[in-house]
Amino acid sequence: MANKPPSDNLNALLDDYDSAKVNPPDTHGAEDAWIEQFNAHRDKVIRPVMEKLGKEIEKRGHDFHIVARDFRRGNRPMPDEASIRIDIYLADEKTRTRINADKRPHVGFVTNHKTKKVNVIICDVTSRGGVESKVAELPLEGVDESLIQGKFVALFKRLVAG
């Protein structure tokens, strides 16, 4: 038996490649199901805790705004992940920061649909500066009331230290 000529091997590989491009494996089903779980958790757990925390800071003259975004694939290689965050409007900083950025101090939760984890973000940007940083990556069930409250307190610790 003779070995196949290299061009035959290449043709077979190219056929496999073209077939995979036309009929890529469907991984969206499991990812979509996890995103739906996040959306439900966001509405039933995360948002109510954020609203309660926002009401607490309102008593001290501060304000808040909760921003939620849905997962969106679109036609880009990287989709927009689902998220929710609570923006803080400090009583002494109602306008844009001096660096003219729209960033506000916030605590946020952003999906990573590939790993099925939730990234926890704390941003302490004010007119005095600050940073936005990922402080944790957790499974969905790890994002509970005590974690949300703890990260909110951590934000204020960073604001006081800044």
ABEGO torsion letter per residue (X at the ends): XBBBBAAAAAAAAAAAAAAAAABBBBAAAAAAAAAAAAAAAAAAAAAAAAAAAAAAAAAAGBBBBBBBBBBBAEABABBBBBBBBBBBBBAABABBBAAGBABBBBBBBBBBAAAGBBBBBBBABBAAEEBBBBABBBBAAABBAAAAAAAAAAAAAAAAAX
